[in-house]
């Protein structure tokens, strides 16, 4: 068995790993890059008019023969998607429609939700759903998915077995989220005799400080929500289910009303099929606001059924104004026009609950400046979606691999200092024969 990391040995994002035997060839993830080769922020818009051949030549698409729509002959037997973050699935649109795509049903649903609410329009042409801990075959390669604690809903890692050799790909994981129990279970039930552990290291290079748990995040939110006579606005990702549950629980414990827009309402309702998640219904005190921009876009695309299914739980701007001290509302920059029409909320709290690096984006900065001009107090309450040093060491000690390979990191050179196991630093495109360690 051979493996090759097409992208990710020296950067975060754009993840793609190729694994092949004499008879079978598969890929693990096909992600959109987050950075250019020179380290600047990646923007696909500057490449959108290029052909597949030109995208390969420019290093946007991995150079993988027999994968893309222009292929004369398919040479890839399957593509595995670990989770629904674009740096792991964002290039799916370019693959040949006959390539089998293996992913969880919930991951497919999240991708489809993104198609409804954004212009990404990413198609999974030939899906096959896997289930956690249930081994399946792609040719002569055995794959066993393991459930991960991560900020993406229903994320997985993969054990790959073929020709008497074993490789483990962590995907993205952590041990301090609301599924920390899943990570603890894994450390007691992890695969053994693994030749190569391809382990993400997003947080390597940031010191040994541990990460806050989601329960600690919830407690911090409660303390702020307890402040009287203030509205609380939370700027967070609409797909970070762990965080949304923390916000909801904090609302329960402080007698607040959680207000989400129609997008988040739809995400929660759809994913509640797979886990116990609160969503706008008679069982949960969650109300729905219809932002001007988003609602207009949805109706313009003919998505009336999505818009109107939450009308029973709609909250008007007038009701928000009258109950502002009872309201916790999830917001984003596009909702500025709606906040303009909600008087008497000046002096409230804004909780920024995403990666701090996003605050440097001009759109985000303008939104925060807009609210500070309205005398809002700004708080930063967040925890990483990725493993801290403790969890990384627990992963390694549980699997006891013969060799660790850095991936999804800018600091692969630090692995040797952190772990008492052999480390193989690769460059993108290097092919490794697993059996010739």
NUBADREN-198679 format. One record per residue (C-alpha): residue number from 1; x, y, z. Coordinates in pm, whole numbers, plus 32768, in hexadecimal, padded with zeros to 4 digits. Example, Ala and Ser with C-alpha at 12.3 -4.5 7.8 and 13.67 -1.06 7.14 Angstrom:
residues 2
(1,(84CE,7E3E,830C))
(2,(8557,7F96,82CA))
end
This chain:
residues 437
(1,(8000,8000,8000))
(2,(807D,815D,7FA4))
(3,(8006,82B1,801B))
(4,(8043,8412,7FA1))
(5,(7FD9,855B,8040))
(6,(7F7F,863C,7F1F))
(7,(7F48,876A,7FFD))
(8,(7F63,87A8,8174))
(9,(80C5,8749,81DA))
(10,(8120,88B4,8217))
(11,(7FD7,896B,8234))
(12,(7E7B,8964,82CA))
(13,(7D6B,892B,81C8))
(14,(7D55,8893,806F))
(15,(7D70,8737,8106))
(16,(7D96,8617,8011))
(17,(7E3C,84C3,8041))
(18,(7E5B,83B4,7F39))
(19,(7E76,8244,7F99))
(20,(7EAC,812E,7E9E))
(21,(7EEE,7FBD,7E88))
(22,(7F35,7EE9,7D56))
(23,(7DC1,7EE2,7D07))
(24,(7D18,8007,7DB9))
(25,(7D45,817F,7DD2))
(26,(7C89,825D,7EC9))
(27,(7C99,83C2,7F4B))
(28,(7C63,844B,80A8))
(29,(7BC4,85A6,808D))
(30,(7BD6,86A0,7F70))
(31,(7BDE,87F1,801C))
(32,(7BE5,8958,7FAA))
(33,(7D30,89FF,8007))
(34,(7D26,8B09,8117))
(35,(7E70,8BA9,80B4))
(36,(7F39,8BDE,7F7A))
(37,(808F,8B3D,7F5D))
(38,(812A,8C85,7FD4))
(39,(8052,8C82,810E))
(40,(7F5D,8D93,80A8))
(41,(7DE6,8D56,80C4))
(42,(7D57,8C7A,7FB0))
(43,(7C3D,8D0D,7EDE))
(44,(7BA4,8C22,7DDF))
(45,(7AFD,8D41,7D22))
(46,(7C45,8D91,7C73))
(47,(7C4A,8C2D,7BE7))
(48,(7AD9,8BF1,7BA2))
(49,(7AF1,8C1D,7A29))
(50,(7C13,8B2A,79FC))
(51,(7BEF,89D0,7967))
(52,(7C37,8895,7A30))
(53,(7D86,8875,7983))
(54,(7DDD,89DD,79DC))
(55,(7D6A,89AC,7B45))
(56,(7E57,8885,7B61))
(57,(7F72,894E,7AC5))
(58,(7F34,8A68,7BBE))
(59,(7F3A,8977,7CE5))
(60,(7DCE,89AC,7D45))
(61,(7D66,884A,7CEB))
(62,(7E4B,8729,7D4F))
(63,(7EEE,8682,7C22))
(64,(7E2A,853A,7C30))
(65,(7E02,847E,7AEB))
(66,(7CAC,83EB,7AA4))
(67,(7BED,84B1,7BAD))
(68,(7B59,85E1,7B03))
(69,(7A40,8620,7A0E))
(70,(7B34,863D,78EC))
(71,(7BC1,84DE,792C))
(72,(7BBB,83F3,7803))
(73,(7BC7,82CA,78F1))
(74,(7B74,82B9,7A64))
(75,(7C99,824F,7B3B))
(76,(7C0C,8297,7C96))
(77,(7B33,8192,7D42))
(78,(7AB0,826A,7E5A))
(79,(7AC6,83B7,7F10))
(80,(7A91,83C7,8088))
(81,(7A1B,850D,8127))
(82,(7A6B,852B,829A))
(83,(7984,8650,82EC))
(84,(78CB,877D,8265))
(85,(79CF,888F,8276))
(86,(7A2D,891E,8125))
(87,(7BA2,88EB,8159))
(88,(7B4E,8776,814E))
(89,(7A3D,8763,8043))
(90,(7A3E,88AF,7F88))
(91,(7AC4,8829,7E39))
(92,(79BD,8718,7E0F))
(93,(791C,87CD,7CEB))
(94,(7A40,877B,7C07))
(95,(7A3F,8600,7C29))
(96,(79AD,851A,7B24))
(97,(7841,84C7,7B79))
(98,(788A,8351,7B6B))
(99,(7987,8360,7C88))
(100,(78EC,82C9,7DC0))
(101,(78E8,83B8,7EE5))
(102,(78E0,831E,8042))
(103,(7863,83FF,815A))
(104,(776E,83FF,827B))
(105,(7604,8450,8231))
(106,(7610,857E,8319))
(107,(7745,8605,8267))
(108,(768E,85EB,811B))
(109,(7566,86A2,81B1))
(110,(7644,87BE,822C))
(111,(76DE,87E3,80D3))
(112,(7581,87F3,8039))
(113,(7516,88F9,8138))
(114,(7641,89C9,80CE))
(115,(75C6,89B0,7F67))
(116,(7472,8A38,7FCD))
(117,(74EC,8B61,8095))
(118,(7628,8BC1,7FD5))
(119,(769F,8BC5,7E6D))
(120,(7798,8AA5,7EA1))
(121,(76C0,89A8,7DDD))
(122,(779C,887C,7E2E))
(123,(7711,8733,7DB1))
(124,(7755,85DB,7E42))
(125,(770A,851A,7D05))
(126,(7735,83B2,7D74))
(127,(770A,839D,7EF1))
(128,(7732,8269,7FCA))
(129,(76EE,8296,813D))
(130,(77CB,81F6,8245))
(131,(7786,81C4,83B8))
(132,(7877,81F0,84D7))
(133,(7942,80BB,8539))
(134,(78AF,7FED,841C))
(135,(79BF,7F73,8331))
(136,(797F,7F7E,81BA))
(137,(7A46,7F23,8085))
(138,(7ABB,7FEC,7F5D))
(139,(7B62,7EEB,7E7E))
(140,(7C6C,7E41,7F52))
(141,(7C7B,7F62,804D))
(142,(7BBD,7F49,8197))
(143,(7B42,808D,8235))
(144,(7AC4,80B9,8399))
(145,(7A3A,8212,83F9))
(146,(7A5C,828F,8560))
(147,(7983,83A7,85EB))
(148,(7A41,84E7,8644))
(149,(7A07,85FF,8739))
(150,(7A2A,8732,865A))
(151,(7980,887F,8619))
(152,(78EE,87E9,84DB))
(153,(77BE,870E,8511))
(154,(77F3,8596,84DC))
(155,(7969,85A2,848F))
(156,(7A2F,845F,8463))
(157,(7B8C,83D0,8457))
(158,(7BE4,829C,8388))
(159,(7CA4,815A,83BD))
(160,(7D25,80E1,826C))
(161,(7D92,7F74,8249))
(162,(7E1C,7EBB,811C))
(163,(7F23,7DB8,80CA))
(164,(7F6A,7D7D,823C))
(165,(7FB9,7EED,827A))
(166,(7EFF,7FF8,8342))
(167,(7EE6,8171,8328))
(168,(7E17,8256,8406))
(169,(7DA3,83AE,8390))
(170,(7D21,8485,84AD))
(171,(7C6D,858A,83DF))
(172,(7C1B,86AB,84CB))
(173,(7BDD,8658,8638))
(174,(7BEC,86D8,879C))
(175,(7BA5,865C,88FD))
(176,(7AFB,8787,89A1))
(177,(79B2,87AF,88E5))
(178,(7857,872C,892F))
(179,(78BE,85DB,88A0))
(180,(79EE,85BF,8982))
(181,(7962,846E,89EF))
(182,(798F,83EE,888D))
(183,(7AFF,844B,8898))
(184,(7B28,83AA,89EF))
(185,(7A83,826D,896B))
(186,(7B71,826E,8844))
(187,(7CA5,8282,8921))
(188,(7C34,813A,89C3))
(189,(7BC9,8095,887E))
(190,(7CBF,8119,877D))
(191,(7D55,803B,866D))
(192,(7EAB,7FAA,86B3))
(193,(7FCF,7F3C,85D8))
(194,(7FAA,8076,8504))
(195,(80CD,80AF,8419))
(196,(8091,8222,83D4))
(197,(7FC0,831A,8499))
(198,(7F69,8448,83BF))
(199,(7F0F,853C,84D5))
(200,(7E8E,869E,84BC))
(201,(7F4E,87A8,857D))
(202,(7E86,88E7,854D))
(203,(7EDE,8964,86AA))
(204,(8047,88F1,86B0))
(205,(812B,8A1C,86D5))
(206,(8035,8AD6,87B7))
(207,(80C7,8A5D,8900))
(208,(8054,8956,89F9))
(209,(7F2E,8A1A,8A84))
(210,(7DF7,8940,8A97))
(211,(7CB0,8999,89EE))
(212,(7B70,8A04,8A99))
(213,(7A5F,8900,8A99))
(214,(790A,894A,8A08))
(215,(787D,8935,8B6A))
(216,(796D,8A48,8BD3))
(217,(78FA,8B13,8AA6))
(218,(7793,8AE2,8B17))
(219,(77E3,8B5E,8C78))
(220,(788E,8C96,8BEF))
(221,(775D,8CDC,8B17))
(222,(7677,8CB5,8C44))
(223,(7739,8DBB,8D06))
(224,(770A,8EB7,8BEE))
(225,(759E,8E5E,8BAE))
(226,(7552,8E9E,8D1F))
(227,(759C,9010,8CF0))
(228,(7450,90C2,8D06))
(229,(73BB,91BD,8C12))
(230,(7498,9157,8AEE))
(231,(745E,909F,89A9))
(232,(7562,8F96,895A))
(233,(75D5,8F64,87F2))
(234,(76B0,8E38,87A2))
(235,(7781,8E2F,8666))
(236,(77CB,8CC0,8622))
(237,(77C2,8BBD,850D))
(238,(766B,8B38,84B6))
(239,(76FF,89DC,8487))
(240,(77BD,89C7,85D0))
(241,(76B4,88F2,8679))
(242,(777D,88C8,87BA))
(243,(7789,8A42,87E3))
(244,(761A,8A72,8792))
(245,(75C0,896D,8899))
(246,(769E,8A23,8996))
(247,(75EA,8B69,8946))
(248,(7495,8AC1,8964))
(249,(74ED,8A21,8AB3))
(250,(756C,8B6F,8B36))
(251,(7420,8C0A,8ACE))
(252,(7361,8AFA,8B89))
(253,(7427,8B38,8CC8))
(254,(73F7,8CB1,8CB7))
(255,(728B,8CB8,8C40))
(256,(72E0,8D56,8AF1))
(257,(723B,8D28,899E))
(258,(7325,8CA7,888F))
(259,(72E9,8D4C,873D))
(260,(7382,8CB9,8601))
(261,(7352,8D10,8495))
(262,(72A2,8C2D,839E))
(263,(73EE,8B98,832C))
(264,(7455,8B21,8486))
(265,(72F0,8AB0,84CC))
(266,(7301,89D2,8398))
(267,(745A,8948,83F1))
(268,(73E7,88EB,8551))
(269,(72A5,884B,84DB))
(270,(734D,877B,83CC))
(271,(7468,86FF,84A9))
(272,(737F,86AF,85CC))
(273,(7339,8570,850B))
(274,(7495,84F6,856C))
(275,(74C0,8575,86D2))
(276,(73FE,8615,87EC))
(277,(7415,877D,8776))
(278,(7326,8898,87D5))
(279,(726F,893D,86B3))
(280,(7143,8A28,868D))
(281,(701B,8955,86FE))
(282,(6F1F,8935,8817))
(283,(7029,8881,88E5))
(284,(712C,8999,88E4))
(285,(711B,8B0E,8928))
(286,(71C4,8B73,87E4))
(287,(7139,8C87,8707))
(288,(718C,8CD9,859E))
(289,(71E4,8E27,8503))
(290,(71C9,8E5A,838C))
(291,(72EE,8F36,8320))
(292,(729D,9019,81FD))
(293,(73C0,8FB3,811D))
(294,(73B2,8E3C,815C))
(295,(7238,8E22,8142))
(296,(7237,8EE0,7FF9))
(297,(7345,8DFC,7F6B))
(298,(728B,8CC1,7FD2))
(299,(7140,8D35,7F41))
(300,(71F2,8DA5,7E05))
(301,(7277,8C41,7DDD))
(302,(711E,8BAC,7E12))
(303,(7163,8B1F,7F6E))
(304,(700C,8B79,7FFA))
(305,(6FE4,8A30,80B5))
(306,(7120,8A72,817E))
(307,(70C2,8BD9,81CA))
(308,(6F5E,8B97,8237))
(309,(6F8D,8A5B,8304))
(310,(6FFF,8B2A,8430))
(311,(6EF7,8C3B,841E))
(312,(6E4F,8BB3,8558))
(313,(6F8A,8C0B,861A))
(314,(6FD1,8D59,8578))
(315,(7037,8E7B,8654))
(316,(7008,8FDB,85D3))
(317,(70F9,90FB,85FD))
(318,(6FEF,91A6,86D1))
(319,(6FDF,907D,87C0))
(320,(715B,9074,87D7))
(321,(7154,91E6,8830))
(322,(704D,91B3,893E))
(323,(7104,9087,89D7))
(324,(726B,90E6,8987))
(325,(72EA,9095,8AE5))
(326,(7267,8F2F,8ABC))
(327,(72FC,8EF7,8963))
(328,(7436,8E39,88FA))
(329,(7451,8E52,8780))
(330,(754C,8DAE,8697))
(331,(75BF,8EB0,8598))
(332,(76A7,8EE0,846F))
(333,(771D,9013,83AC))
(334,(760C,8FF5,82A2))
(335,(750B,9039,83B5))
(336,(7582,91A0,83EC))
(337,(7457,9226,832A))
(338,(736F,9167,8413))
(339,(741D,91E8,854B))
(340,(73F6,9349,84C1))
(341,(727E,9316,84E4))
(342,(7288,9293,8649))
(343,(728F,93CA,8726))
(344,(72E2,93E1,8898))
(345,(73E8,92CA,8899))
(346,(7515,93B0,88AD))
(347,(7603,935A,89C7))
(348,(75CF,91E2,89A3))
(349,(76D0,90CA,899A))
(350,(7773,9035,8867))
(351,(7814,8EE2,889D))
(352,(7909,8E8A,878A))
(353,(791A,8D0D,8787))
(354,(79F1,8CA2,8661))
(355,(7B62,8C84,8610))
(356,(7C03,8DD1,8668))
(357,(7CB3,8DDF,8516))
(358,(7B68,8E19,8464))
(359,(7B4B,8F66,851B))
(360,(7C50,8FF2,842D))
(361,(7B68,8FCF,8304))
(362,(7AE6,9127,8299))
(363,(7978,90B9,82A2))
(364,(799C,9038,8406))
(365,(7A5D,9169,8477))
(366,(7956,9256,83EB))
(367,(7841,9194,849C))
(368,(78F3,919E,85EC))
(369,(793F,9311,85BF))
(370,(77D1,934F,856E))
(371,(7763,92B1,86B5))
(372,(7871,9356,8788))
(373,(77F6,94A2,86F7))
(374,(76A5,9440,8789))
(375,(7751,9419,88DD))
(376,(7757,929D,88DA))
(377,(7850,91F1,89BE))
(378,(7918,90EC,88FC))
(379,(797E,8F9C,8995))
(380,(7A4F,8E87,88FD))
(381,(79D4,8D2D,8969))
(382,(7A4D,8C0C,8896))
(383,(7B08,8AC4,8895))
(384,(7BBC,8A14,877B))
(385,(7B20,890A,86A5))
(386,(7C6F,8857,869C))
(387,(7D3E,8785,878A))
(388,(7E1A,882B,888B))
(389,(7F6A,879B,88F3))
(390,(7ECE,86B6,89F9))
(391,(7DDA,861A,8901))
(392,(7EEA,85F1,87F9))
(393,(7FC2,8533,88F0))
(394,(7E98,8460,895C))
(395,(7E56,8407,87F0))
(396,(7FBF,839A,87BA))
(397,(7FD8,82DA,8900))
(398,(7E91,8224,88B8))
(399,(7EF3,81B0,875A))
(400,(8069,8181,8798))
(401,(80BC,81A0,8625))
(402,(81FF,812F,858B))
(403,(821D,828B,84EF))
(404,(8168,83DA,84FB))
(405,(8137,84AF,83C4))
(406,(80E0,8621,83F6))
(407,(7FB6,869E,832D))
(408,(7EC8,87C8,8340))
(409,(7FD1,889A,83F0))
(410,(80C4,89B8,83B9))
(411,(81B4,8926,84B9))
(412,(8205,87C2,8458))
(413,(836B,87FE,84C8))
(414,(82F8,880D,8634))
(415,(8264,86AD,863B))
(416,(83B7,8610,8686))
(417,(83D5,86E8,87BE))
(418,(827B,868B,883B))
(419,(825B,8515,880C))
(420,(8336,83F0,8871))
(421,(82F4,833D,872B))
(422,(839E,8349,85D6))
(423,(8323,846B,8502))
(424,(8334,847D,8387))
(425,(831E,85DE,82FD))
(426,(82AB,85D5,8195))
(427,(8280,86CE,807F))
(428,(8146,86DD,7FAF))
(429,(814E,85D8,7E9D))
(430,(8246,84E5,7F3B))
(431,(81DF,8377,7F16))
(432,(821F,828C,803A))
(433,(8217,810F,8032))
(434,(8177,80AB,817C))
(435,(821C,7F56,8181))
(436,(837D,7FDD,815A))
(437,(8398,80A0,829D))
end
